[in-house]
Amino acid sequence: MISARILAATFLVLSAPLYACSEQAVGAGNTIVDPNNPNPSGSPNPSGSPNPSGSPNPTASPSPSSNPNNPPNTPPVIPPARDTDGDGVPDAQEDRNGNGMVDPGETSPTSADTDSDGVPDVDEVEFQVCSERNERKVTVHDVPGADAMLMVDSVVADRAYLTTADGKIPGLQVFDPSTGVAAILIGKRPAGGVAAPSAQRENERRNSLDDLGAVTLQQTRAFTTVEGFPAEQATFLVRSLTQRDAKSAAAALATAMLGGAPLSGALAAGGGGERELYVSLLTVLRPQRVVLVAAISAGMPSDNAAIRMEELTDGTNVARHGSFSRHICDQLEATAEAKADIIFVVDDSGSMEDDQQALAAAADAMGDVLATAQIDYRLGVARMFAPDQNSRNRGDLENDRLTTNLNDFRNDIVVGASGGWEPGLETGILAIDKLLPKTAVGAPVRADKLREDAAVVVVVLSDERDQAMECAACGDCNQTGQDFCTRSQGQGVIDDFTRQYRARNAVLFSIVGDLPNGCQQTSTRSDFEPGQGYVEVANATGGKFGSLCGDMRQNLADVARVASGVASAYELSTIPASSSIKVAIGRPGAIRIIPRSRVDGFDYDSVQNKIIFNGASRPSDGDKVIIGYRRWDFADDPRTPVDPCDDCAANSSCLPSLNTVDCQPICGAVICVAGDACSIDSGTCGQPGMNPPPDACRGMCDVGQVCNPSTSSCQPPCEQTGCMAPLTCSVFSHLCEIPPF
C-alpha cells in the first residue's frame, strides 16, 4: 500500500521525445535494502546521457560528473528492467526518485506488498493513479516566444507552432480530434493602459473576437494563477457571418490577436463548419507580457468538448517558459452528502419583472446540475425592496423560508417590479444575518436558519449597478446610462463588501450587465447598466459573473456548479494542472477509475480547488478517494521542497535520462545540449549570444513588429511589406536595406 497522503515528483513531458524533470519525491521514508545490491548509493553514474531526439545539435551531453550544471549527489542509476520483488513493476517505477527510500506515494521494490496488508501493491487503489505506469498521460508544449508552456491531455494530439514573417514564434495551435476543440496560445505585450486581465479581455473582445463575428459575453471568473499572476477566464458566443470550423477560426483569431500579422504553420482547416462559435478565453497578465489561451468549438460543445475547453483555459495548465512539473498523489476519505444554502437577491425595480420570469423558467437547469452533483440544497429569495430606500424588510426571505422545492422557488422569484433603489450587496449581507444563528450539525433543520455544514452562496439578479457603488463611483445615486463610473471611492465599496462576504464565508454570483459598459438583451429592451460592484465582489469571493444578456439557463447551470464546488469536501492539497488529474475510488478488488464528466464522473473547480463527483460516480462510505495529478514548479520555488532541480538555471530542464538530473535549456520542441542557449523569439538552439541586446526601441515592439534603429520606431518586417528598389529585404534585420554589393 502507498501509505502517505502526498507524493511529490518532478516530471515534464515535452512534444519532443525526451522528457523534462526526473522524479523527485519528498518526505521521510524507509531505506530500501536490495539483497543483490546492499550499497545502492555507491552505484556509479553513467558516463554520458543521450542527446534528445529531434535536437539540431547531435553532440552527446557531458557526463554528470563533468557537467558543471549537474547538481551533486545525483541518485544512482536503477537498471530499467530490474524487478527485485517480481511483482511486474520495475524497481525504477516503484522507487521513482531512485534514492533508495520508500517515499510518500512510492512502493518498495523489494516487497510486492509494501504495507504487509495482504493486498499486493498492484491491487491497491493508489497504484491505479499514482504509479508511473498508470498516471494520466500529458504532453507539455513549450513556446519560448510567448514565455509560456501549455500542458494538455495527450489525446490533444495535433500541434503547430505559429510563425511570423520574420521567423518569430509567438504562439501555438493545438487540436483535439476526439472533441473537435481547437485552441491557440499567444504571448504579446499588453494593450496600452491595461492594468487588469478584464481590461485586456475587453480589448481582445473589441479588436480580435469581433473579427470572427458578433460577440456576446456570457460569463467571467477571475483568479490568481499558481505562479501568482492575475488572470481571468471568459466565455463568449460568436455569431459568424460564414460557417467556420474550429481550427480555421482559431488560426484567424491568432492573427487578429497579433494585430493582423500574417502567421504561417497553422493547422490545416477541417471538421464541420458552423456559424455559432463558442469561445473560452484565458487572459494571464504578467509584467510587460500577456498570455492568451483561446479554445473554440464550432457549434454547441458536447459535455466532453466543454470539459476540454475548460481544461485549456482554466489557468492551471499554463506556466512560464522553463517550468517543470511534480507528480502529486492525494488520498482522501469519502464524505457525507455536500450541502448548500443558496440565496437569490432579486432586483424588484421597475424594469426587472421579465428577467425574474426568465430566471423562474430556467430554474430546472440549476436543479438538474445540483441533483447530478448530489448536493443537498435549499433556495431562498430576498428582494431589494426598491420602492423604499429605508425599508426595514430588506433582507427578509420571501415566505420567510429556504425551500427544497423548485416550484416554490419559481413562485418566490417573481416578486414584481417597481421603484428604483437597488442595494443588492447590502441586501445579501442582511439576508445572511437574518438567517443566523446557523443550526448546528446534527440538529433539526429549520427553514428560517442557515445550516452550519452548508456552503452559503448569494446570487444577485439586477440590471443596474449596486446602489452603494453607484453613489460612490459615479458621485450620483441616480446615475443612468451605461458609462463605467471611475471615481476612486468605488473601490472602497468593493473592498468593504468583499470583506463582509468573506467574513461570513459566503460566495457571490452575479447575473448583471456586462463590464465595462453594460449590454443590450434584445433590440426592443433598454440597455442594461454595467453591474459595477457585483462583478468585482463576485470575482473577489470566488464566485462568477454571468451576463444578464446571455443565456439564463447557462447562467443558472453555472450557479449550480459554483455552489457544488464551494460545497465539496474534496479539496486538493495543492493546485493541479487540471489536464493531468486522474481519480480512482473504491477499495482493493473493487476499484473504479472515474472519468471527468459533468453527467457521470468527476469535475474540477479550479477556483475552489475542489473535486466534484456527479451521477453514479460519487464515492460510497468506506471508499478510498485517490487523486493523482501534476503541479507546476520552477527552480527555487519557496513553496516546494529543495531538490536537485533547484540547482538548474532558469529556462533549463531537469531530465530523467537514465534517472539522472541534467540541467539543459528547453527550447520549443527540443532540449538544447549543454553550452547552447535558446533563442526566445525563434525557439531554436544556438550560441549563448544569439539573443540580441535591448534595441533602440527599448523592447517596446510587439510580436509581428521589428525595431528600426534609424527612427527608433516599430514597424512590420520587410518580409511582410516588401521593399522599394533599390532596397532589398535583409534576412538579418528584417528591414529594407541597401544591398551589400
C-alpha positions in Angstrom: 0.0 0.0 0.0 1.1 3.6 -0.7 1.0 4.8 2.9 1.3 8.5 2.8 -1.1 11.2 1.5 1.1 13.2 -0.9 3.7 12.2 -3.4 5.7 15.0 -5.0 7.8 14.4 -8.0 9.2 16.2 -11.0 8.4 15.2 -14.5 7.7 17.2 -17.6 6.6 15.8 -20.9 7.6 17.8 -24.0 6.4 17.3 -27.5 10.0 16.1 -28.3 10.7 12.5 -27.4 12.8 13.4 -24.3 11.1 14.5 -21.1 12.0 17.0 -18.5 12.5 16.6 -14.8 13.4 13.4 -13.0 11.1 12.1 -10.3 12.0 13.8 -7.0 9.9 12.6 -4.1 9.7 14.4 -0.8 9.0 13.4 2.8 10.6 11.0 5.2 10.8 7.4 4.1 12.2 4.0 4.9 15.5 2.8 3.4 15.2 0.2 0.8 17.6 -2.7 1.1 18.3 -4.6 -2.1 19.7 -8.0 -1.3 21.5 -8.0 -4.6 23.0 -4.6 -4.1 23.3 -3.6 -0.4 25.0 -0.3 -1.2 22.9 1.3 -4.0 24.2 4.8 -3.2 27.6 3.6 -4.4 26.4 2.9 -7.9 28.3 4.9 -10.4 26.6 7.4 -12.7 26.6 6.8 -16.4 29.4 8.3 -18.4 27.0 10.3 -20.5 23.4 10.9 -21.3 21.9 10.7 -24.8 21.0 13.7 -26.8 17.3 14.5 -27.1 15.8 13.2 -30.3 15.0 16.0 -32.7 17.6 18.3 -31.3 19.5 20.1 -34.0 22.7 19.5 -32.0 23.9 15.9 -32.3 26.7 16.2 -29.8 26.2 14.0 -26.7 25.8 15.6 -23.4 28.8 15.5 -21.0 28.7 13.0 -18.2 27.0 14.1 -14.9 30.4 14.1 -13.2 31.9 16.5 -15.8 28.8 18.7 -16.4 29.1 21.8 -14.3 25.3 22.3 -14.5 24.7 18.9 -13.0 23.8 19.0 -9.3 25.8 17.0 -6.8 24.6 13.8 -5.1 22.6 12.6 -8.1 20.6 9.5 -7.2 22.2 6.3 -8.6 21.0 4.6 -11.8 18.4 1.8 -11.4 18.5 -0.5 -14.4 15.2 0.0 -16.2 14.4 -3.7 -16.4 15.2 -4.7 -12.8 12.2 -6.1 -10.8 13.7 -7.2 -7.5 10.4 -8.3 -5.9 9.0 -9.9 -9.1 5.7 -8.0 -8.9 5.8 -7.0 -12.5 6.6 -3.4 -11.7 10.2 -2.3 -12.4 12.2 -1.1 -9.4 12.7 2.3 -11.2 8.9 2.8 -11.2 8.5 1.8 -7.5 11.4 3.9 -6.3 10.6 6.8 -8.6 13.3 9.1 -7.5 15.9 6.3 -7.1 17.0 7.5 -3.7 16.8 4.0 -2.0 13.9 5.1 0.2 10.2 4.4 0.3 9.0 7.9 0.0 5.4 9.1 0.2 3.4 7.7 -2.7 6.1 5.1 -3.6 6.1 1.3 -3.1 9.0 -0.8 -2.2 11.0 -2.5 -5.0 11.9 -5.3 -2.5 8.4 -6.2 -1.4 5.3 -7.0 -3.5 3.2 -5.9 -0.5 4.8 -2.8 0.9 2.4 -2.4 3.8 2.0 -6.1 4.5 -1.8 -5.9 4.5 -2.2 -9.0 2.3 -3.1 -6.8 -0.8 -0.4 -6.8 -3.5 0.8 -3.2 -4.3 -0.5 -3.5 -7.9 -4.1 -4.1 -6.5 -4.1 -1.1 -4.2 -6.3 1.9 -5.2 -3.3 4.2 -5.0 -1.4 2.2 -7.6 -4.1 2.9 -10.2 -3.4 6.7 -10.3 -0.1 7.2 -8.5 2.2 4.8 -10.2 4.2 5.9 -13.2 2.6 3.4 -15.5 -1.0 4.4 -14.6 -0.8 8.2 -14.2 -2.7 10.2 -16.8 -0.6 10.9 -19.9 0.0 14.5 -20.7 2.1 16.5 -23.2 3.7 19.8 -22.4 4.3 22.3 -25.3 7.0 24.9 -24.8 6.6 28.3 -26.5 9.6 30.4 -25.6 8.4 33.3 -27.7 5.3 33.6 -25.6 7.2 32.9 -22.3 4.7 30.1 -21.8 4.3 26.3 -21.6 0.9 24.5 -22.1 0.1 21.1 -20.6 -2.6 19.1 -22.4 -4.0 15.7 -22.2 -2.1 13.5 -24.7 -5.3 13.0 -26.8 -4.9 16.6 -27.8 -2.7 15.2 -30.5 -2.4 17.9 -33.2 0.1 20.7 -32.6 1.6 23.5 -34.7 3.9 26.4 -33.9 2.7 29.8 -35.3 5.5 31.8 -37.0 5.6 35.4 -38.1 7.1 36.6 -41.3 10.4 37.4 -39.6 10.8 33.9 -38.1 9.5 34.6 -34.6 7.2 32.1 -32.8 4.8 33.9 -30.6 2.2 31.2 -30.4 1.0 27.6 -30.6 -2.1 25.9 -32.0 -3.5 22.6 -30.8 -6.5 20.4 -31.7 -8.3 17.6 -30.0 -9.7 15.2 -32.7 -11.8 13.4 -30.1 -13.9 16.5 -29.2 -13.3 18.9 -32.2 -11.9 21.6 -29.9 -9.1 23.8 -31.3 -7.0 26.2 -29.2 -4.3 28.8 -29.5 -1.8 30.2 -27.1 -0.4 33.7 -27.8 2.1 35.8 -25.9 2.5 39.5 -26.5 2.7 42.9 -24.9 -0.5 44.1 -23.1 -2.6 46.7 -24.7 -1.8 50.3 -23.7 -3.1 51.3 -20.3 -4.1 47.8 -19.4 -3.8 47.1 -15.6 -6.1 44.1 -15.1 -6.9 40.9 -17.1 -10.5 42.1 -17.5 -9.3 45.2 -19.4 -7.1 43.1 -21.7 -10.0 40.7 -22.3 -12.2 43.6 -23.3 -9.5 44.8 -25.7 -9.4 41.3 -27.2 -13.2 41.2 -27.5 -13.3 44.5 -29.4 -10.2 44.1 -31.5 -9.8 40.3 -32.0 -13.0 38.4 -31.4 -15.0 40.9 -33.4 -13.1 39.8 -36.4 -14.8 36.4 -36.1 -18.4 37.8 -35.9 -20.9 39.4 -33.5 -19.8 38.7 -29.9 -22.0 38.1 -26.8 -20.3 38.0 -23.5 -21.5 35.1 -21.4 -19.5 34.6 -18.2 -16.3 35.6 -16.5 -14.3 34.4 -13.5 -11.2 36.0 -12.0 -8.5 34.2 -10.1 -4.7 34.2 -9.4 -2.5 31.6 -11.2 -0.3 29.1 -9.3 2.6 31.4 -10.2 0.9 34.4 -8.6 -0.3 36.3 -11.7 -3.8 37.8 -12.0 -6.0 36.0 -14.6 -9.5 35.7 -15.9 -11.5 33.1 -17.8 -14.3 34.3 -20.0 -16.7 32.6 -22.3 -18.3 34.1 -25.4 -20.8 33.1 -28.1 -19.6 34.5 -31.5 -22.1 34.5 -34.4 -20.1 34.4 -37.6 -21.4 35.6 -41.0 -20.0 32.5 -42.6 -19.5 28.9 -41.5 -16.2 28.2 -39.8 -14.5 25.1 -38.4 -12.7 25.3 -35.1 -9.2 25.1 -36.5 -9.6 27.8 -39.1 -11.4 30.0 -36.6 -8.6 29.6 -34.0 -6.0 30.4 -36.7 -7.9 33.6 -37.7 -8.2 34.6 -34.0 -4.4 34.2 -33.5 -3.7 36.6 -36.4 -6.2 39.1 -35.0 -4.7 38.9 -31.6 -1.3 39.8 -33.1 -2.7 42.9 -34.9 -3.2 41.2 -38.2 0.4 39.9 -38.5 0.5 37.1 -41.1 1.2 33.7 -39.5 2.4 30.5 -41.1 2.4 27.0 -39.7 -1.3 26.8 -38.6 -3.1 23.5 -38.6 -5.0 22.7 -41.8 -8.7 23.6 -41.8 -11.0 20.7 -41.3 -14.1 19.5 -39.5 -17.7 20.6 -39.5 -18.3 24.3 -40.1 -20.8 26.3 -38.0 -21.9 29.9 -37.8 -22.1 29.8 -34.0 -18.6 29.6 -32.4 -18.3 29.0 -28.6 -15.1 30.6 -27.3 -13.4 30.2 -23.9 -10.6 32.8 -23.3 -7.9 32.7 -20.7 -6.1 36.0 -20.0 -3.0 35.9 -17.8 -1.5 39.3 -17.1 2.2 39.4 -16.2 4.6 42.3 -16.1 5.1 43.5 -19.7 3.5 40.3 -21.0 0.0 38.9 -21.5 -0.6 35.3 -22.3 -3.8 34.4 -24.0 -5.3 30.9 -24.5 -8.5 30.6 -26.5 -10.4 27.4 -27.0 -13.0 27.2 -29.7 -15.9 24.8 -30.5 -17.8 25.1 -33.8 -21.4 24.7 -32.6 -22.7 23.9 -29.2 -19.9 21.9 -27.4 -20.7 18.4 -26.1 -20.1 17.6 -22.5 -16.6 16.3 -23.3 -15.9 19.3 -25.5 -17.0 21.7 -22.8 -14.7 20.0 -20.3 -11.8 20.2 -22.8 -12.4 23.9 -23.3 -12.5 24.3 -19.5 -9.2 22.5 -19.1 -7.4 24.5 -21.7 -8.5 27.9 -20.3 -8.9 27.4 -16.5 -5.4 28.8 -16.0 -3.9 25.7 -14.3 -2.3 24.3 -17.4 -0.2 27.3 -18.3 3.2 28.1 -16.8 6.2 30.2 -17.7 8.9 29.0 -20.1 11.4 27.0 -18.1 8.9 25.5 -15.6 8.7 21.8 -14.8 6.1 19.6 -13.0 5.9 17.4 -10.0 3.6 14.4 -9.5 1.3 14.6 -6.5 -0.9 11.9 -5.0 -3.7 12.9 -2.6 -5.6 10.4 -0.6 -9.0 11.5 0.7 -11.8 9.8 2.5 -15.4 9.5 1.2 -17.6 12.1 2.9 -21.3 12.7 3.5 -23.5 14.5 1.0 -22.5 18.1 0.4 -24.9 20.9 1.4 -25.5 24.4 0.0 -27.9 27.2 1.1 -28.4 29.5 -1.9 -29.9 32.9 -1.5 -31.1 34.8 -4.6 -31.1 38.6 -4.2 -33.6 40.0 -6.7 -33.8 43.5 -8.1 -37.5 44.4 -7.9 -37.2 47.8 -9.6 -39.4 48.8 -12.5 -37.6 47.1 -15.3 -37.0 43.6 -13.9 -40.2 41.6 -14.0 -39.4 39.8 -17.3 -35.9 38.9 -16.0 -37.5 37.4 -12.9 -39.7 35.3 -15.1 -36.8 34.2 -17.3 -34.9 33.0 -14.2 -38.0 31.2 -13.0 -38.4 29.5 -16.4 -34.7 28.3 -16.3 -34.6 27.1 -12.7 -34.6 23.5 -13.7 -31.2 23.9 -15.3 -29.8 24.8 -11.9 -31.8 22.0 -10.2 -30.5 19.4 -12.7 -26.8 20.2 -12.1 -27.3 20.3 -8.3 -29.1 16.9 -8.4 -26.4 15.4 -10.6 -23.8 16.5 -8.1 -26.0 15.2 -5.3 -26.0 18.5 -3.4 -28.4 18.8 -0.6 -29.6 22.3 -1.4 -32.1 24.9 -0.3 -33.2 28.0 -2.1 -34.3 31.4 -0.8 -35.3 34.7 -2.3 -34.7 38.2 -0.8 -36.0 41.2 -2.7 -34.3 44.6 -2.7 -37.4 46.5 -1.8 -36.5 49.1 -4.5 -39.6 51.3 -3.8 -38.5 52.1 -0.3 -34.9 53.4 0.3 -35.2 52.8 4.1 -37.2 49.6 4.1 -36.7 47.5 7.3 -37.9 44.4 5.3 -34.8 44.4 3.2 -33.1 41.0 3.7 -36.3 39.2 4.6 -36.8 36.0 2.6 -40.0 35.5 0.6 -42.4 33.4 2.7 -39.8 33.5 5.4 -38.1 30.3 4.4 -35.4 28.4 2.5 -37.1 25.7 0.4 -36.1 22.5 -1.2 -39.0 22.7 -3.6 -38.0 24.0 -7.0 -41.6 25.0 -7.9 -41.9 27.0 -4.7 -38.7 28.8 -5.6 -40.1 29.6 -9.1 -43.1 31.3 -7.4 -40.9 33.1 -4.9 -38.5 34.6 -7.5 -41.2 36.6 -9.4 -41.5 39.4 -6.8 -42.8 42.1 -9.1 -41.2 45.4 -10.2 -41.5 49.0 -9.1 -39.2 51.7 -7.7 -35.5 52.4 -8.3 -33.4 51.9 -5.2 -31.2 48.7 -5.7 -28.8 48.0 -2.8 -28.1 44.4 -3.8 -24.8 43.8 -2.0 -26.3 45.2 1.2 -29.4 43.0 0.8 -27.3 39.9 0.5 -25.5 40.6 3.8 -28.8 41.4 5.5 -30.3 38.2 4.3 -27.4 36.1 5.6 -27.5 37.9 9.0 -31.3 37.4 9.4 -30.8 33.7 8.9 -28.4 33.4 11.9 -27.6 31.7 14.1 -27.0 28.7 12.0 -28.4 25.3 13.1 -25.7 23.0 14.4 -24.6 19.9 12.7 -27.0 17.1 13.7 -29.6 19.5 15.0 -33.1 19.6 13.4 -33.0 21.7 10.2 -35.0 25.0 10.3 -36.3 26.6 7.2 -35.6 30.1 8.6 -31.9 29.4 9.5 -28.8 28.6 7.6 -27.0 25.3 8.3 -23.6 25.1 9.9 -22.4 22.5 7.5 -23.8 24.1 4.3 -21.9 26.3 1.9 -23.5 29.8 1.6 -23.9 31.2 -2.0 -25.6 34.5 -2.7 -26.8 35.2 -6.3 -27.7 38.7 -7.4 -30.1 39.4 -10.3 -30.1 43.0 -11.4 -30.0 45.3 -14.4 -28.4 48.1 -12.5 -25.2 48.9 -10.7 -25.1 48.2 -7.0 -26.6 51.2 -5.2 -23.7 51.9 -2.9 -21.3 51.5 -5.8 -23.3 54.0 -7.9 -23.3 56.6 -5.2 -19.6 56.2 -4.6 -18.1 55.5 -8.0 -20.5 57.7 -10.1 -20.9 60.5 -7.5 -24.7 60.4 -8.2 -27.1 57.9 -6.5 -29.4 58.3 -9.5 -26.9 57.8 -12.3 -28.3 56.4 -15.5 -26.7 55.2 -18.7 -24.0 52.6 -19.5 -20.9 54.6 -18.8 -18.4 52.9 -16.5 -18.1 55.1 -13.4 -14.5 55.7 -12.3 -14.4 57.7 -9.1 -11.9 56.1 -6.7 -14.4 55.9 -3.9 -15.9 53.0 -5.7 -13.0 50.8 -4.7 -13.8 51.3 -1.1 -17.3 49.9 -1.6 -15.8 46.8 -3.3 -13.3 46.3 -0.6 -15.9 46.7 2.2 -18.4 44.3 0.8 -15.7 41.8 -0.2 -14.6 41.8 3.5 -18.2 41.4 4.7 -18.9 38.4 2.4 -15.6 36.7 3.2 -16.2 37.2 6.9 -19.5 35.2 6.5 -17.8 32.5 4.4 -20.2 33.4 1.6 -19.5 33.4 -2.2 -21.3 35.9 -4.5 -22.5 35.0 -8.0 -23.7 38.0 -10.1 -26.2 37.9 -13.0 -26.0 41.5 -14.1 -25.0 43.8 -17.0 -21.5 43.3 -18.6 -18.5 45.4 -17.6 -17.4 47.9 -18.6 -20.4 49.3 -20.5 -23.4 47.1 -19.9 -25.3 45.2 -22.5 -28.5 45.1 -24.6 -30.7 42.0 -24.1 -32.9 42.5 -27.2 -33.5 45.2 -29.8 -36.8 46.1 -28.0 -35.3 46.4 -24.5 -33.5 49.3 -22.9 -29.8 48.7 -22.4 -28.7 47.3 -19.1 -26.3 49.2 -16.9 -22.9 47.7 -16.1 -23.1 45.5 -13.0 -20.4 47.6 -11.1 -19.8 46.4 -7.6 -21.5 43.0 -8.2 -18.9 41.6 -10.7 -15.9 42.8 -8.7 -17.2 41.3 -5.4 -18.2 38.0 -7.1 -14.6 37.7 -8.5 -13.1 38.6 -5.2 -15.1 35.9 -3.2 -14.5 33.0 -5.6 -17.8 33.4 -7.4 -18.6 34.2 -11.0 -20.3 36.7 -13.3 -23.0 35.7 -15.8 -24.3 38.2 -18.3 -27.9 39.2 -17.9 -27.9 39.5 -21.7 -26.7 35.9 -22.0 -28.3 32.5 -21.8 -30.2 32.3 -18.5 -30.1 28.5 -18.4 -26.3 28.6 -18.8 -26.1 31.2 -16.0 -28.1 29.0 -13.6 -26.2 25.9 -14.5 -23.0 27.9 -13.6 -24.6 29.0 -10.3 -25.1 25.3 -9.5 -21.5 24.4 -10.5 -20.1 27.2 -8.3 -22.3 26.0 -5.4 -21.2 22.4 -6.0 -17.6 23.5 -5.9 -17.9 25.5 -2.8 -19.9 22.7 -1.0 -17.5 19.9 -2.0 -15.3 18.4 0.7 -12.8 17.0 -1.8 -10.2 19.8 -1.7 -6.8 19.0 -3.2 -3.5 19.6 -1.3 -2.1 21.9 -4.0 -3.1 23.5 -7.3 -3.0 20.8 -10.1 -2.6 21.1 -13.8 -6.2 20.1 -14.4 -5.3 18.2 -17.7 -3.3 15.7 -15.6 -5.9 14.9 -12.9 -6.8 11.2 -12.6 -9.3 9.9 -10.0 -9.8 6.4 -8.6 -12.3 5.4 -5.9 -13.1 2.1 -4.1 -11.1 -0.5 -2.2 -8.9 -3.4 -3.2 -10.8 -5.7 -5.6 -13.4 -3.0 -6.3 -11.5 -0.1 -7.9 -13.2 2.3 -10.2 -11.3 4.8 -12.4 -13.6 7.9 -12.6 -13.7 9.8 -15.9 -14.1 13.6 -16.0 -17.8 14.2 -16.8 -20.5 16.6 -15.7 -23.0 13.8 -16.1 -21.4 10.7 -14.5 -17.9 11.3 -13.3 -15.8 13.9 -11.6 -15.5 17.6 -12.3 -12.9 20.1 -11.0 -13.5 23.7 -9.8 -10.2 25.5 -10.4 -11.1 28.5 -8.2 -12.2 26.4 -5.2 -9.5 23.8 -6.0 -12.0 21.0 -5.3 -13.2 17.8 -7.0 -17.0 17.4 -7.5 -18.5 13.9 -8.1 -21.5 13.6 -10.4 -24.1 10.9 -11.0 -23.3 7.3 -10.0 -19.6 8.2 -9.6 -20.0 9.5 -6.1 -17.8 7.5 -3.6 -19.6 5.3 -1.1 -18.9 5.1 2.7 -15.6 3.4 3.3 -14.2 4.1 -0.2 -10.7 5.5 -0.7 -10.6 8.5 -2.9 -7.2 8.8 -4.6 -6.4 11.7 -6.9 -3.2 11.9 -8.9 -2.1 14.9 -10.8 0.9 17.1 -11.8 1.6 20.6 -10.4 3.8 23.2 -11.9 7.1 24.1 -10.3 10.2 26.1 -11.0 13.7 26.3 -9.7 14.0 27.9 -6.2 10.2 27.8 -5.7 9.9 28.6 -1.9 6.6 26.7 -1.6 8.1 23.3 -2.6 10.9 21.1 -1.1 14.6 21.7 -2.1 15.8 19.1 -4.6 18.4 18.8 -7.3 16.2 20.5 -9.9 16.5 23.7 -7.8 20.2 23.9 -8.9 19.2 24.2 -12.5 19.4 27.7 -14.0 16.3 29.5 -15.2 14.8 28.3 -18.5 16.5 24.9 -18.2 15.2 21.4 -17.9 15.7 18.6 -15.4 15.9 15.4 -17.4 15.1 11.9 -16.4 17.6 10.4 -18.8 18.8 7.2 -17.1 17.3 8.6 -13.8 19.9 11.4 -13.6 19.4 15.1 -13.2 20.9 17.0 -16.1 20.2 20.7 -16.4 19.8 21.9 -20.0 17.9 24.6 -21.8 14.4 23.7 -23.0 13.6 25.4 -26.3 10.3 24.8 -28.0 10.1 21.2 -29.2 13.7 20.4 -28.4 16.1 20.5 -25.5 19.4 22.2 -26.2 22.7 20.4 -25.4 24.9 21.8 -22.6 26.6 25.1 -23.6 23.9 26.1 -26.1 21.2 28.7 -25.4 17.6 29.0 -26.5 16.6 31.8 -28.9 13.4 33.1 -27.2 11.9 34.5 -30.4 12.5 31.6 -32.8 12.6 28.7 -30.4 15.9 27.3 -31.7 19.1 26.3 -30.1 22.4 28.2 -30.7 25.2 30.2 -29.2 24.6 32.0 -25.9 24.9 35.4 -27.6 22.2 34.7 -30.1 19.6 36.7 -28.1 20.0 40.3 -29.1 20.7 43.1 -26.6 18.0 45.7 -25.9 17.3 47.6 -29.1 16.8 51.3 -29.9 13.0 50.9 -29.3 13.7 49.8 -25.7 12.0 46.5 -26.3 8.6 48.1 -26.9 7.9 46.4 -30.3 5.2 43.8 -30.1 5.0 40.5 -31.9 4.9 41.0 -35.6 7.0 44.2 -35.5 10.7 44.9 -35.7 12.7 47.9 -34.5 14.0 50.4 -37.0 17.1 51.8 -35.2 17.3 54.8 -37.5 13.9 56.1 -36.4 13.7 54.3 -33.0 10.2 53.1 -34.1 8.5 49.8 -34.5 7.3 48.6 -37.9 6.2 45.5 -39.8 9.1 43.3 -41.0 10.1 43.8 -44.7 9.1 40.2 -45.4 5.5 41.5 -44.9 5.7 44.9 -46.5 8.2 44.4 -49.3 10.9 46.9 -50.3 11.1 49.6 -52.9 14.1 49.3 -55.3 17.0 49.5 -55.0 16.5 48.4 -51.3 16.3 44.7 -50.5 14.8 42.8 -47.5 17.5 41.8 -45.0 17.1 38.3 -43.6 19.1 39.5 -40.5 17.5 42.8 -39.6 14.1 42.2 -41.4 14.4 45.8 -42.6 14.7 47.2 -46.1 18.4 48.0 -46.7 20.9 48.9 -49.5 22.3 45.6 -50.8 25.9 44.9 -49.5 27.3 44.6 -53.1 
